[in-house]
Amino acid sequence: MPIGGFVVNAQPEFVNEVAGELSDIDDVEVYGFDEKGNIVAVIDSESSTIMEAQVKKIEGLDSVLTVGVAYLHAEDEVEKIENGELVIDNPFQNRKKH
């Protein structure tokens, strides 16, 4: 179960609205925001694929300028990959080594 901390930067005049919209997204919890448009949020999801979808949803919100990851913890998901319990798409698998 990956957990990530994010700083969402919104247009300052809409920070209250964006914080509310973030709170309405599954797996997203808002921890605070300031008058400059910085919002601290945590995504606690079932998989990194779900987390990625939530980040894309946040990036698509009106008045959101950027979404930056501050930390990411996915140790249990790595263990599942190592044990063969989880298979992820690897976008780099067909690249040639130099």
C-alpha positions in Angstrom: 0.0 0.0 0.0 1.9 3.0 -1.2 1.7 6.3 0.7 2.9 9.6 -0.8 3.1 13.1 0.4 2.5 15.8 -2.2 2.7 19.6 -2.5 -0.1 20.8 -4.8 0.4 24.3 -6.0 -2.8 26.1 -6.9 -3.7 29.6 -8.0 -3.7 31.5 -4.7 -7.1 33.0 -5.1 -8.6 29.5 -5.5 -6.6 27.6 -2.8 -9.7 27.0 -0.6 -11.7 25.6 -3.5 -8.9 23.4 -4.7 -8.3 22.1 -1.1 -12.0 21.2 -0.9 -11.8 19.4 -4.3 -8.8 17.4 -3.2 -10.6 16.3 -0.1 -13.4 14.9 -2.3 -11.0 12.6 -4.2 -10.8 9.0 -2.9 -7.5 8.2 -0.9 -6.5 11.9 -0.7 -6.2 13.8 2.6 -5.4 17.5 2.8 -3.2 18.4 5.8 -3.1 22.2 5.2 -2.5 25.0 2.8 -1.3 28.6 2.8 -2.3 31.9 1.1 0.4 31.4 -1.6 -1.5 28.4 -3.0 0.6 25.6 -1.5 -1.4 22.6 -0.4 0.0 19.6 1.5 -1.8 16.4 0.7 -1.2 12.7 1.3 -2.4 9.9 -1.0 -2.8 6.5 0.7 -3.8 4.1 -2.0 -4.0 0.3 -2.7 -1.4 0.4 -5.5 1.0 2.7 -7.3 -1.3 2.5 -10.3 -4.2 3.9 -8.3 -1.9 6.6 -6.9 -0.8 7.6 -10.3 -4.4 7.9 -11.4 -5.2 10.1 -8.4 -2.3 12.4 -9.2 -3.5 12.7 -12.8 -6.9 13.6 -11.5 -5.4 16.3 -9.3 -3.3 17.6 -12.2 -6.5 18.0 -14.2 -8.3 20.2 -11.6 -9.0 23.7 -12.6 -6.6 26.1 -10.8 -4.0 23.5 -10.1 -0.6 24.6 -11.4 1.7 21.8 -10.3 1.8 18.6 -8.3 5.1 17.7 -6.7 5.9 14.5 -4.8 7.6 15.2 -1.4 8.0 11.6 -0.3 6.9 8.1 -1.4 6.8 4.9 0.6 5.9 1.7 -1.3 8.0 -0.9 0.5 5.1 -3.5 0.7 4.4 -3.1 -3.0 8.1 -3.7 -3.8 7.9 -6.9 -1.7 4.9 -8.0 -3.7 6.7 -7.4 -6.9 9.8 -9.4 -5.7 7.5 -12.3 -4.6 5.7 -12.4 -8.0 2.4 -11.4 -6.4 2.3 -8.1 -8.4 3.3 -7.5 -12.0 3.7 -3.9 -13.2 4.0 -2.5 -16.6 7.6 -1.5 -17.3 7.8 1.3 -19.9 11.6 0.8 -20.1 11.7 -2.9 -20.8 12.3 -2.5 -24.6 15.1 0.1 -24.3 18.5 -0.8 -25.4 21.3 -0.7 -22.9 24.2 1.6 -23.8 
